[in-house]
Amino acid sequence: MEELFFKSAEELAQMLTQKSISAVELIQIFLKRTRAVEPKIQAFLSLDEEKSLRQAKASDERRAKGQVFGPLDGIPIGMKDIIAEKGQPLTCGSKILEHYISPYDATVTERLYEAGAVLFGRLNLDEFAMGSSTENSAYQKTHNPWNLEYVPGGSSGGSAAAVCVGEVPIALGSDTGGSVRQPATCCGITGLKPTYGLVSRYGLSAMASSLDQIGPFAHNVIDLALLLQVIAGYDDRDSTSCKTEIPNYRQLLKNDRQPRRIGVPKEYFSEGLDGEVRQTIENAIEFYRKNGYSIINISLPNILYAIPTYYTIMTAEVSSNLARFDGIRYSRRSPKTTNALDIYFKSRTEGFGSEAKRRIILGTYVLSSDHLDAYYIRAQKVRTRIREDFARAFEAVDVILSPASPATAFKFGEKMDDPLQMYLEDIYTVAVNLAGLPGISIPCGFSKVGLPIGFQLIGRAFHESELLSVAHQFEIAHDFYRCFPNMA
Amino acid sequence: MVDVKLREKYNLTFEIYYAVFSGNMTLEHIDIDHIAKLCRLALTDEEQKTLPGQLDTMLAHLQQLKEVDVNGVEPTLHPFEESNVLRTDDPGENFSVETALMNAPEQKNNQIVVPRIVE
């Protein structure tokens, strides 16, 4: 029998509806599971058991009165520790916010409360979401539940590992260059990066503001749809939030069986892609072909420059966004200071880890007046070229299929001394952020050593429901979303 | 001479790689002391050893942008054209002073304490 803690949010919601379990019982099952596996996984930076039990109790009371808020009422959810939750820590995985407590709720947090979800704990990440392995966290290393010697991917590694191992059924992360899709792939679950502007960034600590989006993690696509339904929509507190009609994502999944045109970009299947990963993804393409989808070879010539474009724009925005951590107003202040300049230097030097420093310095360089045109402005123009490539491709296809990461998860320490190799982990995901498009990663198999492999689907802006549907067609014909790591 | 190792190290395209080795392009070097000062950072002893090389490697990788023809191309500041839609200027609920200052490292009389700046 399948353990309760591996059930999907929708299955758990059905049990709550049938009253075969209460929200309090549910939270206790997940707390017990978390206590059992957390010493090995290390996904959570903090847990507030009392708060989750209180929320679960309130959910049970609502249900008894017939006032259920929606399908996620009573369902536990994990939050990446970069999304504000009033009264809870918000470390962003950094020493510089070690003692910071959120004075307000992010918009997504408010919406989760309004949906009755039970906010379960704060999940580990690379410092300020900068990394692809979660090794850049100032606090702890999160382990991949499929093999504890391997990283869970990053930067939302805590969110991916927690869902994968059954500590929570669903979680939120953030994705600036692949930080939802790559860890979801490494942990064999599903993850969605919504269209830029679909989900409010209010209360998401900014890394690179023109690229950041909050996205859901789940065991399956149905749960992604349920969670997206809650968090999507216009918010006047985020000036980049888009006014767009939000469809009923779950309902559309039920009725949609229409085969579509899938584009396969040749640039994403060239050198640098692991052979086993390539073969597994080609099998997925074959599945779609057999099921009536047309597979169309396409070219996105400028995505060859996606990594340099991304690392120019992102580091520029990072250097600007992280300038606010000055030790004066709310971040950790170094105790050994005598004057104001000293506070800036020592607080930042002691508070930021090496990856943050690398990116701040590179970003400051590309923004400095001597290099602005050669790097930052040029990168913004190449970004236009990349957007145009996608726009052209979407004239002939409905979705684009690609790898989600160049290989399966890697071992701890493997890429820590070589930042560029770490950055190349994002090679298939960053272009999606540059173009502002939605991207989803879906598990599609395992390597010989038993590590998950996944693929990515990219859609037109605000066509999440189409993307979810194409992903769901694959999912229901396979059983990868019912494969769980074997942890004693 | 084609040093394939170096091409792999910087993950350069062949075009850039040949441009560098035919003398048509030079790889830039970051004056790390100067830039770090601009962004109010100091480096640990360990970072002094590793960061300069790593940053030059990354910068070499970024230089590939120079081979893209961007003549007449408009820069993208935001993925979609709607820019800065400001909310209406209605006064709403705001933080109390206590809430706004709850994370201040040092405070007194509802104000943030800093060292004397003007002598």
Interface residues (C-beta under 8 A of the other chain):
Chain A: H99 Y100 I101 P103 Y104 Y196 G197 S210 D236 R237 S239 T240 S241 C242 K243 N302 L304 Y305 I307 P308 T309 Y311 T312 S319 A323 D326 G327 I328 R329 Y330 S331 R332 R333 T337 T338 N339 A340 L341 D342 I343 Y344 F345 K346 R348 T349 F352 S354 K357 R358 I360 I361 L362 T364 Y365 V366 S368 A374 Y375 I377 R378 A379 Q380 K381 V382 R383 T384 R385 R387 D417 D418 P419 L420 Y423 L424 L434 A435 G436 L437 A461
Chain B: K9 Y10 N11 T13 I30 I32 I35 A36 L38 C39 R40 L41 A42 L43 T44 E47 T50 L51 Q54 L55 T57 M58 L59 H61 L62 Q63 Q64 L65 K66 V68 V70 V73 E74 P75 T76 L77 H78 P79 F80 E82 N84 V85 L86 R87 T88 F95 T99 A100 M102 N103 A104 P105 E106 I112 V114 P115 I117
